[in-house]
Amino acid sequence: MQIYRNEKSLIEFRLDNNSHYLQHFMREDNIELIFSLQDYVYSLLGDYVLYRGKKYTLKSVPQAHKVSAVQCDYQFSFDINLSKLYDVLFLLDGRSEFFLYSDVWKFCICLYKI
């Protein structure tokens, strides 16, 4: 897998069984990468990975732990660019309720159709 910055590959590494891809319908869609490298990885918010045709962006500072003089363990958490509106309860005509997890454009279309 590769981490990108400004469309250029920042670093490439192999995934192991500690990395996770989590996607729920109308909920989370994120990737947690856990890996070890010999070199230090200088990451910035906004760095991203491409997975299954989607772009997942680094939105929090990754964790790095120096294990030895020649190895660092890293934990990166990438999220897809969606509006996290699932904590809000929406009412439709005061009768039905629903939760929403979507991008801003789809949310606007949903409001327009109501």
KOLVOGU-405172 format. One line per field, with one value per residue (C-alpha): residue number from 1; residue in one letter; x, z, y. Coordinates in Angstrom, 3 decimals, always signed. Layout:
# KOLVOGU-405172
resi: NUM, ...
resn: a, ...
px: X, ...
pz: Z, ...
py: Y, ...
# end
This chain:
# KOLVOGU-405172
resi: 1, 2, 3, 4, 5, 6, 7, 8, 9, 10, 11, 12, 13, 14, 15, 16, 17, 18, 19, 20, 21, 22, 23, 24, 25, 26, 27, 28, 29, 30, 31, 32, 33, 34, 35, 36, 37, 38, 39, 40, 41, 42, 43, 44, 45, 46, 47, 48, 49, 50, 51, 52, 53, 54, 55, 56, 57, 58, 59, 60, 61, 62, 63, 64, 65, 66, 67, 68, 69, 70, 71, 72, 73, 74, 75, 76, 77, 78, 79, 80, 81, 82, 83, 84, 85, 86, 87, 88, 89, 90, 91, 92, 93, 94, 95, 96, 97, 98, 99, 100, 101, 102, 103, 104, 105, 106, 107, 108, 109, 110, 111, 112, 113, 114
resn: m, q, i, y, r, n, e, k, s, l, i, e, f, r, l, d, n, n, s, h, y, l, q, h, f, m, r, e, d, n, i, e, l, i, f, s, l, q, d, y, v, y, s, l, l, g, d, y, v, l, y, r, g, k, k, y, t, l, k, s, v, p, q, a, h, k, v, s, a, v, q, c, d, y, q, f, s, f, d, i, n, l, s, k, l, y, d, v, l, f, l, l, d, g, r, s, e, f, f, l, y, s, d, v, w, k, f, c, i, c, l, y, k, i
px: +0.000, +1.116, +0.531, +0.278, +0.771, -0.177, -0.580, +2.977, +3.804, +5.191, +5.900, +5.145, +4.849, +3.417, +0.244, +0.000, -2.855, -2.855, -4.353, -8.129, -10.662, -14.005, -17.129, -20.717, -23.734, -24.618, -21.823, -18.031, -15.821, -12.198, -8.864, -6.539, -3.015, -0.543, +2.928, +6.636, +9.442, +13.111, +12.767, +10.867, +7.680, +6.992, +3.246, +0.891, -2.840, -4.283, -2.000, -4.113, -4.351, -6.319, -8.263, -10.972, -11.287, -11.845, -9.625, -9.151, -7.617, -5.474, -7.459, -5.626, -1.998, -0.691, +0.944, +4.597, +6.538, +10.262, +10.696, +14.450, +17.275, +16.287, +12.487, +9.428, +5.828, +3.137, -0.625, -2.441, -6.195, -7.673, -11.301, -13.260, -14.415, -17.984, -20.111, -20.647, -24.285, -25.247, -25.266, -28.202, -31.751, -33.762, -37.571, -39.615, -43.020, -42.769, -43.492, -40.429, -36.894, -33.608, -29.872, -27.600, -23.948, -23.140, -21.134, -22.393, -23.731, -25.881, -27.125, -28.237, -30.062, -31.778, -32.937, -34.116, -36.262, -37.916
pz: +0.000, -0.597, +1.242, -1.040, -0.672, -3.474, -5.922, -5.249, -3.407, +0.037, +1.192, +0.177, +2.623, +3.000, +4.996, +7.670, +9.699, +12.119, +9.561, +9.343, +6.791, +8.382, +6.436, +7.641, +5.605, +6.482, +9.101, +9.305, +6.285, +7.389, +7.189, +10.133, +9.063, +11.498, +10.160, +11.015, +9.109, +9.576, +8.433, +10.090, +8.264, +8.230, +7.680, +7.390, +7.805, +4.323, +3.240, +1.765, +0.556, -2.344, -1.636, -3.703, -5.892, -2.973, -1.419, +2.367, +4.037, +7.157, +9.524, +12.810, +13.839, +13.462, +16.336, +16.090, +18.599, +18.338, +19.089, +18.599, +16.987, +13.615, +13.806, +14.325, +14.648, +13.144, +13.447, +10.844, +10.687, +7.360, +6.813, +3.644, +3.049, +4.263, +6.468, +9.702, +10.257, +11.841, +15.326, +14.269, +14.197, +11.218, +11.263, +8.074, +8.419, +12.165, +11.685, +10.634, +11.781, +10.152, +10.500, +7.671, +6.787, +3.431, +1.488, +1.408, -2.162, -1.453, +1.759, -0.186, -2.717, +0.152, +1.659, -1.737, -2.292, +1.113
py: +0.000, +3.570, +6.846, +9.870, +13.610, +16.001, +13.083, +11.858, +8.657, +9.469, +5.927, +2.354, -0.545, -4.022, -4.586, -7.222, -8.682, -5.727, -3.305, -2.904, -1.721, -0.831, +0.035, +0.011, +1.018, +4.627, +4.675, +4.501, +4.060, +4.162, +2.416, +1.861, +1.004, -0.493, -1.182, -1.150, +0.562, +1.263, +4.863, +7.703, +8.690, +12.426, +12.622, +15.578, +15.900, +15.578, +12.727, +9.950, +6.374, +4.948, +1.764, +0.073, +3.154, +5.536, +8.194, +7.967, +11.047, +11.345, +13.577, +13.008, +12.857, +9.290, +7.474, +6.460, +4.351, +3.736, +0.041, -0.109, +1.841, +0.398, +0.064, +2.286, +1.104, +3.323, +3.580, +5.685, +6.246, +7.376, +8.424, +8.904, +12.475, +12.198, +14.387, +12.511, +13.346, +10.042, +11.585, +13.759, +12.444, +13.718, +13.810, +13.568, +15.247, +14.655, +10.951, +9.025, +9.334, +8.431, +8.887, +9.960, +9.429, +10.904, +13.423, +17.003, +16.799, +13.722, +15.349, +18.456, +16.271, +14.455, +17.766, +19.007, +15.898, +16.285
# end
